[in-house]
């Protein structure tokens, strides 16, 4: 009789064992396929997180590296007294060249400075200083932030700051322009288009008593309220914060904007993919950046916060696949071995009639493979529902755990804008749902796993039985 006919006959006659084997394979294939689907969905979610979040690379001066380099006698300007020298200047033109890199999706820079009042620019004071306070003993100043684009500043993005009139600082803004707070404008009677003067003060040896005229390009409102109950130093009062172009802030530092477009403190570059940092470094070096003195470091905390739960979920799915596969191989192997022992008389008769050992073993492979194929077909439908429920539950739990850890650590240190409003990254909703898709590749993987288990579980115990001769099988029983 043909081995396929014998296999079909045996499957029909022993329907209980057939259903048992099919059910066992259904469990194995469903769990394995669910694991493969969760792995695939997690990989897609991680790629999507890369696209949505990217990473922020920051370039700023490494003072230790600069001093070490100057100590070797390299060019770049040696220190003079306590001054860093020109070698420590990060120029705007360099940041613009790096920002043109194809891996950069957006960039900004920040120049931090300070100024003292003049006849045309007095401090806004919510509360006058106490009569017994010696103003000469404290440093009172205007915080002046030179930026590329105020629209990218954290405060303007999140609504804490709002433009009331005029315009903000834009990438194409030129000249000594200033965006001032409405309370400062009211205290000095300033409106859009007016001119006021700031002094650099005396604490900067490179720009002592430099006077710079600024034109008011816009007036904004800061929702932070001044403390109306006690004296606040002007530099801490939100009404005295001034945003300017880099040209204006550079002049307050005693720097000529014609030299490299002005001096900035740091530049931040948003990458489309956290893996693009090496490409950005190469482009920065090609643009003329000294990456020892001005290193590029990436802050991918938010990306890791999003991808971490996804990776944990994918890891769980991988462990599940391996455990199920190993356990399934052992269980199916035991059942196949038990079946072969029960069918020893059948095997002895077939061998005595001249049936080849290979064909006899092939019959058992066909029987178990048939059960596996039916189970794979059924698992294709069941696993999608199971993997969706299990994957979402696991991911939601990992997201909740990661959020709790992030809150315990404190706010994110990402700074996508280099803004004066402090480090702040654009919030992106965490991925708490997986996009489960059943593909041909997943079916091929689970099919290979199922059939592999069927072959190993049948061949290994089958070889031990078929080594015997027909007389030994029929006369020795078990």
Helices and strands as residue ranges (DSSP letters): H 3-13, H 15-53, E 55-60, H 63-71, G 86-88, E 90-91, H 92-99, E 104-115, G 135-137, E 142-147, G 150-152, H 154-158, E 161-166, E 177-181, H 182-188, E 195-199, E 211-222, G 234-236, G 238-240, E 242-244, H 246-252, E 263-264, E 266-271, G 274-276, H 277-286, E 296-299, H 301-342, H 344-352, H 357-409, H 440-466, H 470-476
